[in-house]
């Protein structure tokens, strides 16, 4: 459940900041860009929460996740972020 909350919060922050930065006039965009930059740290925090909860889930059932190709594709994509 923590992983879903972390992803949802991260996506909401990015979408909100992006719409605020690029949905209006150039003057408004220049004022909104610092908000977009500050949202980056919150997105990284959300990604950290997702990573920690994923590691906890992995440790809870190593025998299931270790041979899972889907799990390793997901981990590769997260690392690529």
N, C-alpha and C positions, 0 to 999 in steps of 0.2 A: 504494500500500500504506500510506503514511503517513496518508492521509485516512481509511482504514478504521480504522486503529489509533486515531486521534484521536477519531473518532465513538464507537467501542466503549468507549474509556476514559471519555469524557464520559458516555455513557449508563449505564455501570456505576456511576460515582460518584453520579450523580443518583438512580438507583434504590436503591442501597444506603443513601444518606443519608436518602432519603424514607421508606423502610421502617423505618429506625431511629427516625426522628422521629415517625411517625404509626402505627406498628404496635403500640404498647404503651400503658401507662397515662399519665395526664396528667403525673405526676412524671417518668417516663422521657422523655416527649416534651419537657418543658421542658429536660431535660439534653441531649437530642439535637439541639435546634434550632441551637445554635452550630456543630455539625458540619455541618449542612445549609448554614448560611451560609458556612462555610469551603470547602465543596465548590463554591460558585459560582465562585470564582477558578480552580479547576482546570477547571471546565467552560468558562470563557472561554479558558483556555489551549488546551484541546482544539479549540475553535472557531477559534482563531488558527492552529493547526497545519493544520486542514482548509482554511482560507482560503489560507494560503501554498502548500500543495500544489496547490490548485485553480488558483491563479494560475500556478504553474509548468507545470501541464498545459496550461492555456490558451495560454501563450506558446510551448509546444512545437508546437502545431498550430492557429494562429490561423485559418487558412483553413477548418478544419472547424468550430470552435466559434463563430465570429463569426455565421454565419447560423442557427445551431441554436436553435430555439424552446425546446427542452427545456433546453438549457444556461442560457438567460436566465431561464426560470421558476425553475430551481434557484438561480441567483444572487439573484433577487428574494426567494425564500424565506429564503435565508441572511442577506441584508441585513435582512429583517424580524425576524430573531431579535434 
